[in-house]
Amino acid sequence: MLSAPLETTVRPVLPVDLPLTLGPLRRGNDPAMRRDRSGAWWRATLTPDGPASVRYQQRGSAVAVRAWGPGAAWCLETAPELLGARDHLDGFEPAGLVGELHRRLPGLRIARSRAVFEAIVPTILEQKVTGKEARASYHALVRAWGTPSPGPEPLLVPPGPELLARAPYWEFHPLGVEMKRANAIRSAATRAGRLEAVAALPPAVARQRLQAVPGVGPWTAAEVALVALGDPDAVPVGDFHLPHLVSNALAGEPRGTDERMLELLAPFAGHRGRVIRLLSRSGQWSPRRGPRMAVRSFKRI
């Protein structure tokens, strides 16, 4: 029998738009996260106290939170941070396109899930492949090794580090994951305790600690920091598309480099990750050149 949920209401100081704030945590057709027809967001997660299912429902300026499972109390305790309670706009007074987007999207908060390992697995899967490939692999991984969530919504809790640390490479292969990314995930799994501990560190220090894990570079560390650490200044250097987006949107230059991106973002120091999130909603992506990267299947290799 399903146990009664724990409940709380979060009343954010800054406005919160759930799709803009929680959307970056969802990976495509995510077995662990979805939005229902009522507009509520559901998330299955593995907390320090065990698995949990959580429902977030907008109620005007407040958010009603209900949680089930052994990790329910932890999810309620950390719900304000997930919804951007630590996010602040100090020193952020943008003009031009960024200012317009900021006014148009006032509810965009930088979430802080504190689930570092849970964020690093799908981010490693996104290394050097198309988004479609990465989402398919993550979907397959959670379907293969996830466990049913304790709430009423049919979600799967992502597999924990103990399982992934002992999984041999060849069990990743049918999921569309080659040896390099599989080994990076397994390496992160063996260091899961130290990874979770970086949530207590200043964001810049935390990003450096993440990069001490084999297979985790600046891009992966920044992507994890944006969803798990609530870091509004994280810049995913090494991304294929972002330099072009930033250069095109801020300077009218269709093609960009990491160096040019960092130069254009420099005036927004402290909020560079927030600016990237805003620009990604502008529609001003650089025109594509040449054929799209082919979607591959490592299962056939």
BELFENKA-V232430 format. One record per residue. NEAR is the number of other C-alpha atoms within 10 Angstrom. Layout:
[[NEAR] [NEAR]]
This chain:
[[3] [9] [10] [11] [17] [15] [16] [14] [17] [19] [17] [16] [13] [18] [17] [25] [18] [20] [16] [19] [19] [27] [17] [15] [23] [18] [19] [17] [12] [20] [23] [26] [27] [23] [18] [11] [7] [8] [13] [17] [20] [24] [25] [28] [27] [21] [19] [12] [13] [12] [24] [25] [30] [28] [24] [22] [18] [18] [11] [10] [14] [15] [23] [17] [23] [23] [26] [25] [22] [17] [20] [24] [20] [15] [28] [21] [11] [14] [24] [20] [21] [24] [28] [24] [21] [18] [19] [14] [12] [8] [10] [17] [10] [15] [10] [9] [14] [20] [15] [13] [18] [20] [11] [11] [16] [13] [18] [23] [27] [31] [29] [29] [27] [23] [19] [23] [23] [24] [22] [26] [25] [23] [22] [25] [25] [19] [19] [13] [14] [16] [15] [12] [20] [23] [21] [18] [23] [26] [21] [19] [23] [20] [20] [14] [14] [19] [18] [18] [23] [24] [25] [13] [18] [15] [24] [25] [25] [27] [19] [19] [21] [12] [12] [22] [18] [11] [14] [13] [17] [12] [13] [22] [18] [17] [20] [22] [25] [18] [14] [12] [20] [25] [20] [18] [26] [22] [18] [25] [23] [16] [15] [19] [13] [16] [20] [18] [13] [21] [21] [11] [12] [11] [20] [13] [12] [20] [26] [16] [17] [25] [16] [12] [18] [13] [18] [24] [19] [18] [20] [27] [26] [29] [23] [31] [33] [26] [25] [26] [31] [26] [28] [26] [22] [26] [27] [22] [20] [16] [16] [14] [14] [23] [26] [25] [26] [29] [25] [19] [20] [17] [13] [13] [14] [17] [18] [19] [18] [19] [11] [17] [21] [18] [11] [16] [21] [12] [12] [18] [15] [18] [22] [21] [24] [24] [23] [22] [19] [21] [21] [15] [12] [15] [10] [17] [19] [20] [11] [11] [7] [6] [6] [8] [8] [9] [12] [13] [15] [16] [12] [8] [9]]
